[in-house]
Structures are given as C-alpha cells and as structure tokens.
Amino acid sequence: MLTFRTAEKGEVVAKELREKYGVDTKVIEWCAQDVDTIRNLAKEAKAWKGHVDVLMCNAGGNSNTSNHHFFDRSFSEPVW
C-alpha cells in the first residue's frame, strides 16, 4: 500500500512497482494532517490485506527551526 496526497501521483509509482517487481500495490490518498484520511487509510489497509506488516511514515520535515538531520537532533526537540 502506498500513500500519496494525490492518487494520480501514487499510481505512477504503483504502476512501476507492479510492472518492474510484480508487487501487489494499492494507492490511497492520505495526508498526515487530515484525521479523516488517516482513519480511511486504516480501514483500507484492513480491507485490502487484513493486516499491516510494516508501516513507514516519511511525511514531514520541520519548520526550519532545528537541524534537519535526525541523528544530530536532540530527542527533546518537538518534530512539529
């Protein structure tokens, strides 16, 4: 399952994964700041495969108020 802010962008990546690697791939529109899309993502994942094996969130960044390199940051710094 791939998440993108727009399904159209996600489908480009999903198509390549399907064709090049034979990966069963589903695209869901999702925004980390929108609770409704987060709830929908959970429902879609469960309906599609019944469970989630791995969840990786690569959303975000910061407000340019701290170091962008994760291991160079203090763990007490907020990330938003």
Secondary structure, 3 states (H helix, E strand, C coil): CEEECCHHHHHHHHHHHHHHHCCCCCEEECCCCCHHHHHHHHHHHHHHHCCCCCCCCCCCCCCCCCCCCHHHCCCCCCCC
